[in-house]
């Protein structure tokens, strides 16, 4: 699903169910996860299996993927990418750093957000917009899609800035594709000074989304130019 949302220069690998959950870990990864509960261990292992398969597709020797600052994955030199996992699904997206400045992906189970979460993540204008979309296209849980888009924005933002980005610091405008109700795009307007990319400060990200097979996935590719 995520591969359809990103440029062809990006390599994506996805896994469903327990695929990759018993893959071997590097010693330094094993140290990090030694005391984790089984669910956390399965997710940690499976998504890293996806990442290593993506490295191989790019012709890069597989290596450990360790969390860096604020938990962001540390990629081999010359690569940038993103990982995501939710119940029954995980994915990794990798690209050569010369082809894109940053990538952010997110996956969520396709269902409504728990009660009380939406006010914590949505700006008033966003809440109004997704209420209208829910009336027009009820097949999509727009509140969950908004949450996922904001997660993808943060994952694209952090490698470029090394800074935290709160939910209220980006305004998301979601829209379906013409004639579609399970595919579309979004624009994230940054409400704080944006990152410098190619010597130019950017004020927004653009992304794509899809809802299918019980999942919502979102993806952002940030070009250099």
C-alpha positions as CSV (number, residue, x, y, z in Angstrom):
1,X,0.0,0.0,0.0
2,X,2.6,2.5,1.0
3,X,4.8,1.9,-2.1
4,X,1.9,3.2,-4.2
5,X,2.1,6.5,-2.4
6,X,5.8,7.3,-2.9
7,X,8.1,8.1,-5.8
8,X,9.7,5.2,-7.6
9,X,13.1,6.1,-6.2
10,X,11.8,5.0,-2.7
11,X,12.1,1.3,-1.9
12,X,9.3,0.0,0.4
13,X,8.9,-3.3,2.1
14,X,5.8,-4.3,3.9
15,X,4.9,-7.3,6.2
16,X,1.6,-8.6,7.4
17,X,0.7,-10.7,10.4
18,X,3.8,-12.2,12.0
19,X,5.9,-12.1,8.9
20,X,9.5,-11.3,9.9
21,X,8.7,-11.4,13.6
22,X,11.2,-14.2,14.2
23,X,14.0,-12.7,12.1
24,X,17.4,-12.5,13.7
25,X,18.4,-9.3,15.4
26,X,21.9,-7.8,15.7
27,X,23.4,-8.0,19.2
28,X,23.0,-4.2,19.8
29,X,19.3,-4.5,18.8
30,X,18.9,-7.5,21.1
31,X,20.3,-5.6,24.0
32,X,17.6,-2.9,23.5
33,X,14.7,-5.3,23.3
34,X,15.8,-7.9,25.8
35,X,13.2,-7.0,28.5
36,X,10.4,-6.0,26.1
37,X,7.0,-7.7,26.2
38,X,6.4,-10.2,23.4
39,X,4.2,-7.8,21.4
40,X,6.8,-5.1,21.4
41,X,9.5,-7.6,20.5
42,X,7.5,-8.9,17.5
43,X,6.9,-5.3,16.2
44,X,10.5,-4.2,16.7
45,X,11.9,-7.3,14.9
46,X,9.4,-7.4,12.0
47,X,9.9,-3.7,11.1
48,X,13.7,-4.1,11.2
49,X,13.4,-7.1,8.9
50,X,11.5,-4.9,6.5
51,X,14.2,-2.2,6.8
52,X,17.0,-4.7,6.1
53,X,15.2,-6.1,3.0
54,X,14.9,-2.5,1.8
55,X,18.6,-1.9,2.3
56,X,19.4,-5.0,0.2
57,X,17.1,-3.8,-2.6
58,X,19.1,-0.5,-2.6
59,X,22.4,-2.5,-2.8
60,X,23.4,-1.6,0.8
61,X,24.7,-4.2,3.2
62,X,22.1,-4.9,5.9
63,X,22.9,-3.5,9.3
64,X,21.4,-2.8,12.7
65,X,18.8,-0.1,12.9
66,X,19.1,1.6,16.3
67,X,17.0,4.4,17.7
68,X,18.6,7.8,17.8
69,X,17.4,11.1,19.2
70,X,13.7,10.9,20.2
71,X,13.6,7.4,18.9
72,X,14.1,8.3,15.2
73,X,15.9,5.4,13.4
74,X,19.6,5.9,12.5
75,X,20.1,4.9,8.9
76,X,23.3,3.9,7.1
77,X,25.3,6.8,5.6
78,X,23.8,7.9,2.3
79,X,20.2,6.7,3.1
80,X,17.2,8.3,4.6
81,X,13.9,6.6,5.4
82,X,11.0,5.9,7.8
83,X,9.4,2.9,9.5
84,X,5.9,2.3,10.9
85,X,4.0,-0.5,12.5
86,X,0.6,-1.2,13.9
87,X,-1.3,-4.4,14.8
88,X,-0.7,-6.9,12.0
89,X,1.3,-4.7,9.7
90,X,4.6,-3.0,9.4
91,X,6.6,-1.3,6.7
92,X,9.9,0.5,6.0
93,X,10.6,3.0,3.2
94,X,14.2,3.8,2.2
95,X,15.7,6.1,-0.4
96,X,19.2,7.3,-1.3
97,X,19.7,10.7,0.4
98,X,20.7,12.2,-3.0
99,X,17.2,11.5,-4.3
100,X,15.1,12.9,-1.5
101,X,15.6,15.1,1.5
102,X,13.3,13.1,3.8
103,X,10.6,10.5,3.9
104,X,7.8,10.0,6.5
105,X,5.3,7.1,6.6
106,X,2.7,6.0,9.0
107,X,0.1,3.2,9.3
108,X,-2.9,2.9,11.6
109,X,-5.8,0.5,12.0
110,X,-8.7,1.9,10.1
111,X,-11.1,2.7,12.8
112,X,-12.3,5.8,14.8
113,X,-9.9,7.4,17.2
114,X,-10.5,6.6,20.9
115,X,-12.8,9.1,22.6
116,X,-11.1,12.3,23.7
117,X,-8.1,11.9,21.4
118,X,-9.3,14.1,18.5
119,X,-9.4,17.4,20.5
120,X,-5.8,16.7,21.5
121,X,-4.5,16.4,18.0
122,X,-6.8,18.5,15.8
123,X,-6.9,22.3,15.3
124,X,-10.4,23.7,15.2
125,X,-10.3,24.2,11.4
126,X,-9.2,20.6,11.0
127,X,-12.0,19.3,13.2
128,X,-14.5,21.2,11.1
129,X,-13.1,19.9,7.9
130,X,-13.0,16.2,8.9
131,X,-16.6,16.5,10.2
132,X,-17.7,17.7,6.7
133,X,-15.7,14.9,5.0
134,X,-17.2,12.3,7.3
135,X,-20.6,13.4,6.2
136,X,-19.7,13.3,2.5
137,X,-17.5,10.1,2.5
138,X,-18.4,8.0,5.6
139,X,-16.3,5.0,4.3
140,X,-13.2,6.7,5.7
141,X,-12.5,7.3,9.4
142,X,-11.2,10.9,8.8
143,X,-10.2,11.4,12.4
144,X,-7.8,8.5,12.3
145,X,-6.5,9.7,8.9
146,X,-5.8,13.1,10.3
147,X,-3.8,11.5,13.2
148,X,-1.9,9.3,10.7
149,X,-1.0,12.3,8.5
150,X,0.3,14.2,11.5
151,X,2.5,11.3,12.4
152,X,3.9,11.1,8.9
153,X,4.5,14.9,9.0
154,X,6.6,14.5,12.2
155,X,8.6,11.6,10.7
156,X,9.4,13.7,7.6
157,X,10.1,16.8,9.7
158,X,12.5,15.5,12.4
159,X,15.4,14.3,10.2
160,X,15.5,17.8,8.6
161,X,15.3,19.7,11.9
162,X,16.2,17.5,14.9
163,X,13.3,19.3,16.7
164,X,10.0,18.2,18.2
165,X,6.8,19.2,16.3
166,X,3.6,19.3,18.2
167,X,0.2,18.3,16.7
168,X,-1.0,21.9,16.7
169,X,2.1,23.1,14.9
170,X,1.0,21.8,11.5
171,X,-2.4,22.3,9.8
172,X,-3.5,19.4,7.7
173,X,-5.9,19.7,4.7
174,X,-7.1,16.3,3.7
175,X,-8.8,15.6,0.3
176,X,-9.9,12.5,-1.6
177,X,-9.0,11.9,-5.2
178,X,-11.6,12.8,-7.7
179,X,-14.0,9.8,-8.0
180,X,-12.3,8.0,-5.2
181,X,-13.2,7.5,-1.5
182,X,-10.3,5.4,-0.3
183,X,-7.4,7.3,-1.9
184,X,-6.3,10.9,-1.8
185,X,-3.8,13.5,-0.8
186,X,-3.0,16.0,1.9
187,X,-1.1,19.3,2.5
188,X,0.6,20.0,5.8
189,X,1.1,23.7,6.4
190,X,3.8,24.3,9.0
191,X,2.8,26.8,11.6
192,X,6.3,27.2,12.9
193,X,9.5,28.1,10.8
194,X,10.0,25.2,8.4
195,X,13.3,23.3,7.7
196,X,15.9,24.5,5.3
197,X,15.9,22.2,2.2
198,X,18.3,22.9,-0.6
199,X,19.1,26.3,0.9
200,X,15.4,27.3,0.9
201,X,13.0,27.3,3.9
202,X,9.9,25.4,3.2
203,X,6.5,26.0,4.7
204,X,4.6,22.9,3.9
205,X,4.8,19.2,3.0
206,X,2.5,17.4,0.6
207,X,1.5,13.7,1.0
208,X,-0.7,10.9,-0.1
209,X,-3.0,8.5,1.8
210,X,-4.9,5.3,1.2
211,X,-7.5,3.3,3.2
212,X,-7.7,-0.4,2.4
213,X,-7.6,-3.9,4.0
214,X,-8.4,-2.5,7.5
215,X,-5.6,0.0,7.4
216,X,-5.0,3.7,6.8
217,X,-1.5,4.6,5.5
218,X,0.0,8.0,4.9
219,X,3.3,9.0,3.2
220,X,5.3,12.1,2.5
221,X,8.4,12.5,0.3
222,X,10.3,15.8,0.6
223,X,12.3,16.7,-2.5
224,X,15.6,18.6,-2.4
225,X,14.4,21.3,-4.7
